[in-house]
Amino acid sequence: MYAHDESGDQWTRLPPDDQVEAASTALRMLADPTRMRMLWLLSGEEYDVASLAAAVAIARPAVSQHLAKLKLAGLVSQRRDGRRILYRARGGHVRRLLAEVMNAADHHLHGIPDHD
């Protein structure tokens, strides 16, 4: 079963338990405003810990802890560039998930009608 199943049948069957658990973990990670801000920035470009800490105005150790949680949840990836480790949102699914939740919040805040 895939979210892009166009048959409409996808909503009549429960997804596998492991998929539900992984999705729940990802959503719990996004429930924190700091992690959401970080992931938003990481969706646009790569950051090292120091740059990300400056961008979200929190201490580097806190950024490192948040990044570790996001990485464990499969929401960010990392790569080494010399002595630095660069982080980025992990793929289009993560970026689209974040964009959709932000769009839903915007609709809610501004009374914009729901649409498909």
C-alpha positions as a Markdown table, in Angstrom:
| # | Residue | x | y | z |
|---|---|---|---|---|
| 1 | Met | 0.0 | 0.0 | 0.0 |
| 2 | Tyr | 1.3 | 3.4 | -0.9 |
| 3 | Ala | 0.1 | 6.9 | -0.2 |
| 4 | His | 0.0 | 7.7 | -3.9 |
| 5 | Asp | -2.4 | 4.8 | -4.6 |
| 6 | Glu | -5.0 | 6.6 | -6.7 |
| 7 | Ser | -7.7 | 3.9 | -6.4 |
| 8 | Gly | -9.2 | 5.4 | -3.2 |
| 9 | Asp | -9.0 | 1.8 | -1.8 |
| 10 | Gln | -6.0 | 2.8 | 0.3 |
| 11 | Trp | -8.2 | 4.3 | 3.0 |
| 12 | Thr | -10.2 | 1.1 | 3.6 |
| 13 | Arg | -7.2 | -1.0 | 4.7 |
| 14 | Leu | -4.9 | -0.4 | 7.6 |
| 15 | Pro | -1.2 | 0.0 | 6.8 |
| 16 | Pro | 1.2 | -2.5 | 8.3 |
| 17 | Asp | 2.1 | -2.0 | 12.0 |
| 18 | Asp | 5.8 | -1.3 | 11.3 |
| 19 | Gln | 4.8 | 1.4 | 8.8 |
| 20 | Val | 2.4 | 3.0 | 11.3 |
| 21 | Glu | 5.1 | 3.0 | 14.0 |
| 22 | Ala | 7.6 | 4.6 | 11.7 |
| 23 | Ala | 5.1 | 7.3 | 10.7 |
| 24 | Ser | 4.1 | 8.0 | 14.3 |
| 25 | Thr | 7.8 | 8.4 | 15.3 |
| 26 | Ala | 8.3 | 10.9 | 12.4 |
| 27 | Leu | 5.2 | 12.9 | 13.4 |
| 28 | Arg | 6.4 | 12.9 | 17.1 |
| 29 | Met | 9.7 | 14.4 | 15.9 |
| 30 | Leu | 7.8 | 17.1 | 14.0 |
| 31 | Ala | 5.6 | 17.9 | 17.1 |
| 32 | Asp | 8.5 | 20.0 | 18.5 |
| 33 | Pro | 8.6 | 23.6 | 17.1 |
| 34 | Thr | 12.4 | 23.7 | 17.2 |
| 35 | Arg | 12.8 | 20.5 | 15.2 |
| 36 | Met | 10.2 | 21.7 | 12.8 |
| 37 | Arg | 12.1 | 25.0 | 12.2 |
| 38 | Met | 15.3 | 23.1 | 11.8 |
| 39 | Leu | 13.8 | 20.6 | 9.3 |
| 40 | Trp | 12.3 | 23.5 | 7.4 |
| 41 | Leu | 15.7 | 25.0 | 6.9 |
| 42 | Leu | 17.3 | 21.6 | 6.2 |
| 43 | Ser | 14.7 | 21.2 | 3.4 |
| 44 | Gly | 16.2 | 24.1 | 1.5 |
| 45 | Glu | 19.9 | 23.4 | 2.0 |
| 46 | Glu | 22.6 | 21.7 | 3.9 |
| 47 | Tyr | 23.8 | 23.0 | 7.3 |
| 48 | Asp | 26.5 | 22.1 | 9.8 |
| 49 | Val | 25.6 | 22.2 | 13.5 |
| 50 | Ala | 27.1 | 25.7 | 14.1 |
| 51 | Ser | 25.3 | 27.3 | 11.1 |
| 52 | Leu | 22.0 | 25.6 | 12.0 |
| 53 | Ala | 22.3 | 26.7 | 15.7 |
| 54 | Ala | 22.8 | 30.3 | 14.5 |
| 55 | Ala | 19.9 | 30.1 | 12.1 |
| 56 | Val | 17.4 | 28.9 | 14.8 |
| 57 | Ala | 19.0 | 30.8 | 17.6 |
| 58 | Ile | 19.6 | 27.9 | 20.0 |
| 59 | Ala | 22.8 | 26.4 | 21.5 |
| 60 | Arg | 24.9 | 24.0 | 19.5 |
| 61 | Pro | 24.5 | 21.1 | 21.9 |
| 62 | Ala | 20.7 | 21.4 | 21.7 |
| 63 | Val | 20.9 | 21.4 | 17.9 |
| 64 | Ser | 23.0 | 18.3 | 18.0 |
| 65 | Gln | 20.5 | 16.5 | 20.2 |
| 66 | His | 17.6 | 17.5 | 17.9 |
| 67 | Leu | 19.5 | 16.4 | 14.8 |
| 68 | Ala | 20.2 | 13.0 | 16.4 |
| 69 | Lys | 16.5 | 12.5 | 17.0 |
| 70 | Leu | 15.6 | 13.6 | 13.5 |
| 71 | Lys | 18.2 | 11.3 | 12.1 |
| 72 | Leu | 17.0 | 8.3 | 14.1 |
| 73 | Ala | 13.5 | 9.0 | 12.8 |
| 74 | Gly | 14.8 | 8.9 | 9.3 |
| 75 | Leu | 14.0 | 12.6 | 8.6 |
| 76 | Val | 17.5 | 13.9 | 8.0 |
| 77 | Ser | 20.6 | 12.6 | 6.4 |
| 78 | Gln | 24.2 | 13.6 | 6.9 |
| 79 | Arg | 27.4 | 13.6 | 4.9 |
| 80 | Arg | 31.0 | 14.5 | 5.8 |
| 81 | Asp | 32.7 | 17.4 | 4.1 |
| 82 | Gly | 36.3 | 17.4 | 5.4 |
| 83 | Arg | 36.0 | 17.9 | 9.2 |
| 84 | Arg | 32.4 | 19.1 | 9.0 |
| 85 | Ile | 29.2 | 17.0 | 9.0 |
| 86 | Leu | 26.5 | 18.5 | 6.9 |
| 87 | Tyr | 22.8 | 17.7 | 7.4 |
| 88 | Arg | 19.9 | 17.9 | 5.1 |
| 89 | Ala | 16.2 | 16.8 | 5.0 |
| 90 | Arg | 16.0 | 13.3 | 3.7 |
| 91 | Gly | 14.2 | 13.4 | 0.4 |
| 92 | Gly | 11.1 | 14.7 | -1.2 |
| 93 | His | 8.7 | 12.8 | 1.1 |
| 94 | Val | 10.0 | 14.7 | 4.1 |
| 95 | Arg | 9.9 | 18.1 | 2.3 |
| 96 | Arg | 6.3 | 17.4 | 1.1 |
| 97 | Leu | 5.2 | 16.3 | 4.6 |
| 98 | Leu | 6.5 | 19.4 | 6.1 |
| 99 | Ala | 5.0 | 21.6 | 3.3 |
| 100 | Glu | 1.6 | 20.0 | 3.7 |
| 101 | Val | 1.5 | 20.4 | 7.5 |
| 102 | Met | 2.5 | 24.1 | 7.1 |
| 103 | Asn | -0.2 | 24.6 | 4.5 |
| 104 | Ala | -2.7 | 22.9 | 6.7 |
| 105 | Ala | -1.7 | 25.2 | 9.6 |
| 106 | Asp | -1.9 | 28.3 | 7.3 |
| 107 | His | -5.4 | 27.3 | 6.2 |
| 108 | His | -6.5 | 26.8 | 9.9 |
| 109 | Leu | -5.0 | 30.1 | 11.0 |
| 110 | His | -6.5 | 32.2 | 8.2 |
| 111 | Gly | -9.8 | 30.4 | 7.8 |
| 112 | Ile | -9.0 | 29.2 | 4.3 |
| 113 | Pro | -11.4 | 26.4 | 3.2 |
| 114 | Asp | -10.1 | 22.9 | 2.9 |
| 115 | His | -9.4 | 21.4 | -0.5 |
| 116 | Asp | -8.0 | 18.3 | -2.1 |
